């Protein structure tokens, strides 16, 4: 059998790495299209059509990473999967309802009578809002170690708002890259507004993390990892400051450098995710279950790794292909 010489420790680290990759790519890729959904204006139809066209070729493929992440958690860390879904059953249900509303409204908006189109556009918007709030709430509860007390609920609500603001910001940056004219100017405005909210969220979550788990606090306040972890929020603020300058100057740049805001947003997402990964490794449920406590049988993991070594590169390849084919400014969607 392939991979038969891999130890259980190595397998556990491979699978937590694959799980982390899937979650990161989902947060970035589906994050921006959820953000575009959040920003849909209720009264300006010409903007709504162009905004949905900007994510039309990508959004189905982006959600593949969520399916992969849930599958990896189930097969590689079944005990953690059970604990997480038992605690987060309701918000996970709300997230799925939001994703379903988005999928249904995306198709129906193009097929109903013109007078009903706005209703489905708003369904797409509020389905996106429900999804982002649910994901942020789930992240907050996970970070607390699946606690359900009032303090954990408060942190989860803060996390829900923070994730929603982050998605809206990266969605605005995506629109700067993919749109032109009035919509692009509107996207500049949304991105500038989102910068301050995102910075406040990073400060709040960074401080809250220091008080949630003693292990995390000790890691942040000790050398050498403490220096690395403390440098991450500083780097994020430096990037957001750079982004503020870029957003101020780009409207007069005649199309040059339109990729910069989205590129900076990507770096901020990666840095924040890296801080989470370093802070909570080797826990799969912070403070409760390590990857070795929750890992599945070694023989099963070796067998599944054969499939994962084929599936993950395939998903990466077609994701890259989709973005390469549809590079450049977005065009009107055609449903026929």
N, C-alpha and C positions, 0 to 999 in steps of 0.2 A: 504494500500500500504506500502511495506517495506520502511524504511527510512523516513516515513512521518513526523517525529518529527525533522528532521534536518533543521536548518535555512538556508537561502540563503547564509549567510556568511560562515557557515560551509561547505556547498556544494561547494562554490567557492574555498575554501582552499583545499578541498579534490581533486577537479578536477585539480587545478594547481599543486598539489602534484603528481597526477598520470601522468600529462603531463611532469613534470620535471623528473620523474622516467623513462618514455618512452624515452625522449630525451637523458638522461644520458646513459641508456643501449644501445641505438642505437649508440651513439658516441663512446662508449667503444668497443662494439661487432662488429659493422660494420666498426668501425674505424680501427681495426687491419687488417681486410681483405681488406679494401681499401688500407691500407698501404702496404700490401704484393703485391697488384696489382701495386702500384707505383714503387716498388723496382724491378720489373721483369726486368732482364738484356736482352737487345735485341739480344745478340750474343751467349748466353750460354744456349742451349736447355735443358741440363740435370738439370740445376737450375730451369728453367721455369716449367718443369713438377713437380718437387718436391715442388716448392713454391705453385703452384695451388692445388696440392694434400693436402697441409697443411691446406687449407681453404675449401676444397671441401665439407666436410660433414656439414659445419656450415653456409655458407654465405647466403643461402636463408632464413634460420630461423632468422638470424641477422637482415635482412631488415624488418621483421615483426614489429619491434619496431618503425620504421619510419612510417609505415602505421597506427599504433595505435596512434602515436603522432599527426599526421595530423587529424585523426578522432576525437580525443579528443578536439583538438583546434576548429574544425568545430562545434561540437555539444555543447561544453561547453562555448566557447567564440566566437560566430559567428561573432560579429562585428570586433574583432581582426583578425580573420581568413580572413575576407574580406579585411581589410586594408593591412594586411601583403602580401597576394597574389596579390593584385592589384599593390603594389609597387615592389614586387619581382617576377613578372610574368616571365620575361625573364630568370633570373638566375635559377628559379625553373624549367623552361623548359630545360635549359642546364643540370641541375642535372638529370632530368628524362632521357634525351638522353644518358648521361653517364652511368646511371644504366642499360638502355636497351642495350647499347653496351657491357657492362660487361656480361649480361645474355646471349646474343646471342653468343658472342665469347667463353664463357665458354663451351657451347655445341658444337659449330661448330669446335673448335680446335681439338676435338677428332674424328671428322667424315670426315674431308676433307683430301685430299691427303697430304702426308708428306711435300711436297714442299710448300704448302700453310699454313701449321700450324703456322709458324712464324708470318704470317700476322695477324692471329686471336689472337695470344699471344700479339702482339703489340696493337691490338684493345682493348684487355682487359686492358692493361697498360694505354693507353691514355683515355679510358673510365673511369678508376679509377681517373686519373688526372683531367679530366673534372668535375667529381662528387665532388672531394674534394675542388677544387677551387671554384666551385659554392656554396658549403655548407659554406665555409669560408667567401665568399663574402656576402652571405645572413645573416650570423651571424653578420658581421660587420655593415651592413645596419640596421639590427634589433636593435643592441646596440645603434646606433645613434638616435633611435626613428623614423626610416624609413625616414630619411633625404636623399636628393639626390644631395646636393651641392658638390662642389669640395673637401672640407674638409672631408665630409662623404665618398665620393668615395675613397679618399686616405686611410682612416682608413679601409674601406672595403677591399681594395687590400692588405693592411697589414694583415688583419684578414685572407684573403684567403691563403696567403703564410704561416701564422702561423698554421692554421688548417692543411694544407697539410704537413708541417714539423712534426706536432704532430702525424698525422696518420702514416707517414713513420716511425717515431721512434717506436711507439707501434707495428707496423707491423714487424719491425726488431726484437723487443723483443719477439714477438710471434714465429718467425722463430727460435730463439735461443731455445725456449721451445720445438718446434715440429720437428726440423730437426737434422741431424747429419753430421759429416764429413766436406767436403769442404763448403757446403752450410751454415752450422752452423758457420764456421769461417768467412764466408762472412757476415753473419748476425751480428756477433760481430763487424765487421768493420763498417757496416751501422749504428748500434746503437750508436757506439762511435762518428761517424760523426754527427748524429742527435741530440746528447745531447746539443752541443753548440748552434745549431740553435734553438732548443726548448727553451733553457734558455733565449736567446735573444728575442724570441717572447713573453715569459711571461713578461719580463721587459717592452717591448714596449707596450703591451696591458694594463698592470697594470697602467703605466703612462698615457696612452691615456684616460683610463677610468676616471681619476681624472679631466679631462678637458671637458668631454662630457656633463655631467649632474651635475647641482649644488647639487641636492639631494644626488647623489652618492658621490660627493666630501665631502659634509658635513658629511655623514655617515662614510666615511673612516677616517676623521680627528676628529671624536668625540668619546668620551667614552660612553659605553664600547665596542660597535661593532667595532670601529676603531682598537682597539687592536687585536680583532679576525681577522679582514680583513687584517691588516698589517702582522699578523703572517702567513697567508696562503702563500704568495709568499716566505717568508723566509723558511717555511716548504718545499715548492716545491724545492727551491734551495738546501736545505739540502738533500732531497731525490735524486735529480739529482747528487749531489756530491757523495752520497753513491752508486748510480748506476754506476758512472764512476769507482769507486774502484772495484765494483763487476764485471764490464765488463773487467777490466784489469786482474783480478785474476781467473775468471771462466774458461777460456780456459785450465788452468792447473789443474782444480778441478776434472777431470775424470767423468763428468756428474753430479756431486753433485751441487745442488742449481741452476739448470737451470731455475727454475721458478722465481727466484728473480727479474731479469730485467723486466719481464712482470708484476709481482706483484707491483713493484715500479712504473711502468708506469700507472697501474690502479689507484694507490693512487694519483699520480699527476693529473690524469684526474678528479678524484672525488673531490680533493681539489679545482681545478680551477673551476669546475662546482659549487661547494658549494659557492665559492666567488661570482660567477655570481648570484646565487640564492639569497644570502643575500643582495647583492648590489642593485638588481633591484626589489625585492619584495616590494610592492604588484603590480607592473606594469606587464602587459602582453605585452604592447608595451612601452618601456622605455620613461618616460617623457610625454606620451600621453594618454594611456588608462590603468587604473587599472583593476584588476580582477573584481571588483564590477561594473565598468563602462561597461564591455564587457560581463558579465556573462549572460547566457541564463535564461529562465523561470525556476523557482524553481521546478514546477511539472514535467517538462521535464527532469530536472537533476535528480530528485528522481527516475524516471522511468528508465533512462539510467544507473543509478548507479547499478541497479539490474544486468544488462548485464555486466557492467564493473567488478563487484565483482565476476563474473564467468569467464570472458574472461581473465582478467589480471593474476589470479593465474594459469589458464591453460597454458598461454604462458610462464610464469615463469617455470612451471613444465616441459614442453617439452623442453625448452631451457636447463634446468638443466640436463634432461635425455640425450639429444644429446651430451652435453659435457662430461657426465659421460661415455656414451657408447664408444665414440671415444677418450677417454683419452689416453695419451701416445704419442709416436712418430707417425708421419703420415705415411700412407702407400700409395702405388700407387693407383690411382683412376681406377675404372673399370666402363665402361659405358654400359656393356652388361650383 
